[in-house]
Amino acid sequence: MSLSSLFALTLPTTVPLQGFLAVAAVLFCTGVWGLINSRNAVRVLMSIELMLNGVNINLMAFSSYLDGQLIRGQVFTIFVITVAAAEAAVGLAILLSLYRNRDTVDMERFNLLRW
Amino acid sequence: MSIADSTQFLCFLALSAAVLLGALGVVLLPNIVYSAFLLGGVFLAVAGLYLLLNASFVAAAQMMIYVGAVNVLILFAIMLVNKKETLAAIPGLGVRRILSGAVCAGLLGLLLRVDFTTPWALPGPVSIGEGATIRIGEHLFSDYLLPFELASVLLLMAMIGAIVLARRDVFSSDVITGEGVDQGLIEKARTPLLLEKNLQIQPVLEKTP
């Protein structure tokens, strides 16, 4: 039995769309959990990047499987990457400013707006 | 079923495992420097997934922007705010973690159920393959021209805003001796305005004779 026929017995013929969507869902939920539970502000920003990547995988998978000719999902992914870069720059600048004023990166002590 | 298909499937499994384990590491590892480097690994693996989806341009953009810019920016932020601090214990943290974990697991279950029960309109149109880059260019300069231009304005605003927010207030001359100082090296020795009262530290300037 050759190697390829061995693979043919065990694996599906192509990567299914559902596989990509499942990876994206798990990545997104990991990001949400990290966003809620992180106490370091830098890690919160990293969790946001994880969530954005999960959304991007979704867009790319749909673009490749369901919209193969007019790949609009890829264009949307490029816009999401652009906005994510801008968000990271501004978020880290805000974080630096907060760190100078509060002398900590603990999210639990950023309670300036609590009433 | 060719050897290429099975290779593709094995690549998908390996990249997915890298993405998911890396994401868990980013969220769970106690050392944030390890988290940042693992985040770079996650971005690289996602770029590999894009390559599996016939999107070489977006994969390259992902590598350059996420791995090259965003991840380096995060590492810079970690270096700028690195301060060993012991986080104060918070009552009910464990309960909060478990509750939020349950909420996230529920969200994951919902998404996976939608994923596996929806009858997707497969197979769709045949994939454009290598012509994707040309098609993206056509999109960006015809029907997505306005968002493209707005994105450039957004990036400019974000750049200026980041500079304004992160800039230090510096003296152009030394307070005591009156000599000119290197702008980048001295920072105003004042107490942060918003510290809690019991944490106020004495300004450094009062100690000089």
Chai-1 contact restraints between the chains, C-beta under 6 A:
chainA,res_idxA,chainB,res_idxB,connection_type,confidence,min_distance_angstrom,max_distance_angstrom,comment,restraint_id
A,S4,B,I3,contact,1.0,0.0,6.0,A-B,restraint_1
A,F7,B,S6,contact,1.0,0.0,6.0,A-B,restraint_2
A,A8,B,M1,contact,1.0,0.0,6.0,A-B,restraint_3
A,L11,B,S6,contact,1.0,0.0,6.0,A-B,restraint_4
A,L11,B,F9,contact,1.0,0.0,6.0,A-B,restraint_5
A,T13,B,M1,contact,1.0,0.0,6.0,A-B,restraint_6
A,T13,B,D5,contact,1.0,0.0,6.0,A-B,restraint_7
A,T14,B,D5,contact,1.0,0.0,6.0,A-B,restraint_8
A,V15,B,F9,contact,1.0,0.0,6.0,A-B,restraint_9
A,V15,B,F12,contact,1.0,0.0,6.0,A-B,restraint_10
A,L17,B,W120,contact,1.0,0.0,6.0,A-B,restraint_11
A,Q18,B,D115,contact,1.0,0.0,6.0,A-B,restraint_12
A,Q18,B,F116,contact,1.0,0.0,6.0,A-B,restraint_13
A,L21,B,D115,contact,1.0,0.0,6.0,A-B,restraint_14
A,A22,B,D115,contact,1.0,0.0,6.0,A-B,restraint_15
A,V23,B,S16,contact,1.0,0.0,6.0,A-B,restraint_16
A,A25,B,L108,contact,1.0,0.0,6.0,A-B,restraint_17
A,A25,B,L111,contact,1.0,0.0,6.0,A-B,restraint_18
A,A25,B,L112,contact,1.0,0.0,6.0,A-B,restraint_19
A,V26,B,L20,contact,1.0,0.0,6.0,A-B,restraint_20
A,L27,B,A23,contact,1.0,0.0,6.0,A-B,restraint_21
A,C29,B,C104,contact,1.0,0.0,6.0,A-B,restraint_22
A,C29,B,L107,contact,1.0,0.0,6.0,A-B,restraint_23
A,C29,B,L108,contact,1.0,0.0,6.0,A-B,restraint_24
A,T30,B,A23,contact,1.0,0.0,6.0,A-B,restraint_25
A,T30,B,V27,contact,1.0,0.0,6.0,A-B,restraint_26
A,V32,B,C104,contact,1.0,0.0,6.0,A-B,restraint_27
A,W33,B,C104,contact,1.0,0.0,6.0,A-B,restraint_28
A,G34,B,V27,contact,1.0,0.0,6.0,A-B,restraint_29
A,I36,B,S100,contact,1.0,0.0,6.0,A-B,restraint_30
A,N37,B,R97,contact,1.0,0.0,6.0,A-B,restraint_31
A,N37,B,S100,contact,1.0,0.0,6.0,A-B,restraint_32
A,R39,B,L87,contact,1.0,0.0,6.0,A-B,restraint_33
A,N40,B,I32,contact,1.0,0.0,6.0,A-B,restraint_34
A,V42,B,I32,contact,1.0,0.0,6.0,A-B,restraint_35
A,V42,B,A77,contact,1.0,0.0,6.0,A-B,restraint_36
A,V42,B,I78,contact,1.0,0.0,6.0,A-B,restraint_37
A,M46,B,V26,contact,1.0,0.0,6.0,A-B,restraint_38
A,M46,B,L39,contact,1.0,0.0,6.0,A-B,restraint_39
A,L50,B,A23,contact,1.0,0.0,6.0,A-B,restraint_40
A,N53,B,V46,contact,1.0,0.0,6.0,A-B,restraint_41
A,M60,B,Y50,contact,1.0,0.0,6.0,A-B,restraint_42
A,M60,B,L53,contact,1.0,0.0,6.0,A-B,restraint_43
A,M60,B,A55,contact,1.0,0.0,6.0,A-B,restraint_44
A,S64,B,L53,contact,1.0,0.0,6.0,A-B,restraint_45
A,S64,B,N54,contact,1.0,0.0,6.0,A-B,restraint_46
A,S64,B,S127,contact,1.0,0.0,6.0,A-B,restraint_47
A,Y65,B,G124,contact,1.0,0.0,6.0,A-B,restraint_48
A,L66,B,G124,contact,1.0,0.0,6.0,A-B,restraint_49
A,G68,B,G124,contact,1.0,0.0,6.0,A-B,restraint_50
A,G68,B,P125,contact,1.0,0.0,6.0,A-B,restraint_51
A,G68,B,V126,contact,1.0,0.0,6.0,A-B,restraint_52
A,G68,B,S127,contact,1.0,0.0,6.0,A-B,restraint_53
A,G68,B,I128,contact,1.0,0.0,6.0,A-B,restraint_54
A,Q69,B,P125,contact,1.0,0.0,6.0,A-B,restraint_55
A,Q69,B,I128,contact,1.0,0.0,6.0,A-B,restraint_56
A,I71,B,A132,contact,1.0,0.0,6.0,A-B,restraint_57
A,I71,B,R135,contact,1.0,0.0,6.0,A-B,restraint_58
A,Q74,B,A55,contact,1.0,0.0,6.0,A-B,restraint_59
A,Q74,B,V58,contact,1.0,0.0,6.0,A-B,restraint_60
A,Q74,B,I136,contact,1.0,0.0,6.0,A-B,restraint_61
A,V75,B,I136,contact,1.0,0.0,6.0,A-B,restraint_62
A,V75,B,H139,contact,1.0,0.0,6.0,A-B,restraint_63
A,V75,B,Y144,contact,1.0,0.0,6.0,A-B,restraint_64
A,T77,B,V58,contact,1.0,0.0,6.0,A-B,restraint_65
A,F79,B,P147,contact,1.0,0.0,6.0,A-B,restraint_66
A,I81,B,A61,contact,1.0,0.0,6.0,A-B,restraint_67
A,I81,B,I65,contact,1.0,0.0,6.0,A-B,restraint_68
A,T82,B,A151,contact,1.0,0.0,6.0,A-B,restraint_69
A,A85,B,I65,contact,1.0,0.0,6.0,A-B,restraint_70
A,A85,B,V70,contact,1.0,0.0,6.0,A-B,restraint_71
A,A86,B,L154,contact,1.0,0.0,6.0,A-B,restraint_72
A,A86,B,L155,contact,1.0,0.0,6.0,A-B,restraint_73
A,A86,B,A158,contact,1.0,0.0,6.0,A-B,restraint_74
A,A88,B,V70,contact,1.0,0.0,6.0,A-B,restraint_75
A,A88,B,L73,contact,1.0,0.0,6.0,A-B,restraint_76
A,A89,B,A158,contact,1.0,0.0,6.0,A-B,restraint_77
A,A89,B,A162,contact,1.0,0.0,6.0,A-B,restraint_78
A,V90,B,A158,contact,1.0,0.0,6.0,A-B,restraint_79
A,V90,B,G161,contact,1.0,0.0,6.0,A-B,restraint_80
A,V90,B,A162,contact,1.0,0.0,6.0,A-B,restraint_81
A,L92,B,L73,contact,1.0,0.0,6.0,A-B,restraint_82
A,L92,B,A77,contact,1.0,0.0,6.0,A-B,restraint_83
A,A93,B,A162,contact,1.0,0.0,6.0,A-B,restraint_84
A,A93,B,L165,contact,1.0,0.0,6.0,A-B,restraint_85
A,A93,B,A166,contact,1.0,0.0,6.0,A-B,restraint_86
A,I94,B,L165,contact,1.0,0.0,6.0,A-B,restraint_87
A,L96,B,L80,contact,1.0,0.0,6.0,A-B,restraint_88
A,L96,B,A166,contact,1.0,0.0,6.0,A-B,restraint_89
A,S97,B,L165,contact,1.0,0.0,6.0,A-B,restraint_90
A,Y99,B,V81,contact,1.0,0.0,6.0,A-B,restraint_91
A,N101,B,P192,contact,1.0,0.0,6.0,A-B,restraint_92
A,N101,B,L194,contact,1.0,0.0,6.0,A-B,restraint_93
A,R102,B,L194,contact,1.0,0.0,6.0,A-B,restraint_94
A,D103,B,P192,contact,1.0,0.0,6.0,A-B,restraint_95
A,V105,B,V81,contact,1.0,0.0,6.0,A-B,restraint_96
A,D106,B,L87,contact,1.0,0.0,6.0,A-B,restraint_97
A,E108,B,I90,contact,1.0,0.0,6.0,A-B,restraint_98
